[in-house]
């Protein structure tokens, strides 16, 4: 990528320089993301953890992921516009987690205390991110925290309710619960199925292939594409405190549940069913659908991780020590955000002006490189296709993939930096001449 041997050497030196810090490299992007969130006014703080497998690395001190391979975990929070645009506004917080030991086989039976400490440890990263984002943005814009079932954790739910954080989180396992009018405990699913649905919607489901790792396949079995008729029911429930937790955690949490289910799934297919925990109001069909929409927009973080891994090929790097991997990550994360935006804006809202995604200099460079091909007010789709072309995309090969976009955007960015540098140099030169 670096073009010459000396530049490559300089890049490695930069990545290994102990005086360069992960947080310091990332900070400007985090600040700008927060600024964009405030300007947008209504955002989702989407939290998730992703695994980075670093097979190419000979380095030590990297930690292990659950398969025993070398790697680490990234817990990330991004801001996503809470609207149909689903625009990703950037990264708000990133924490890397290194497991120093290969995980031993999980014991099937844990004592209550072990469960509690495990629950605490696993939940702390979620809560740290929620609390930090809430403190930073909570007073300046509307924030709803969104996470998948990994975050279904009594401690976290309890903390968020107490702190008044708004949230939508998918239920992991059917928790002990009861309706507010009932005396005896049953399960969330039992309480939920007793309620009539208040909204319906037809939703296209995409096909899912069988080529997935066994664990994922068990959770998400392969399916054909179909139009699913989904029903939405909602109700308040009381969640029972798990046996392994004690005071100061409340004995029960009052929380709203939105139950999404497919009313007439084909026999051969597994019916769609979700339970979402939220403290958003859910008395009307519209409110229940708003909660579901917030959850569906969570998908943007999966696309973001894909931009880091497939788009920027982060895992393919050949780095030796943990520090270098971290600095490379701090550089990659903002780049991945730009890549994701270019790609998804071009797909979702192709007619938005290109200058929302590319800088004026970058557009000027494109204009120079492709004379007559850039219109007076280029759309993001137009610009994306030209960037892909710079990356070597062949028109007849369908929609550009991550790789050509990454190549094109890197090239464009470097050229634009060169133009800006040349301008700065010629300005400085002119000043110097005047002095003489
Ligand atoms: Mn997840």
Boltz pocket constraint, residues with backbone or C-beta under 6 A from the ligand:
constraints:
  - pocket:
      binder: B
      contacts: [[A, 47], [A, 48], [A, 49], [A, 148], [A, 150]]
      max_distance: 6.0
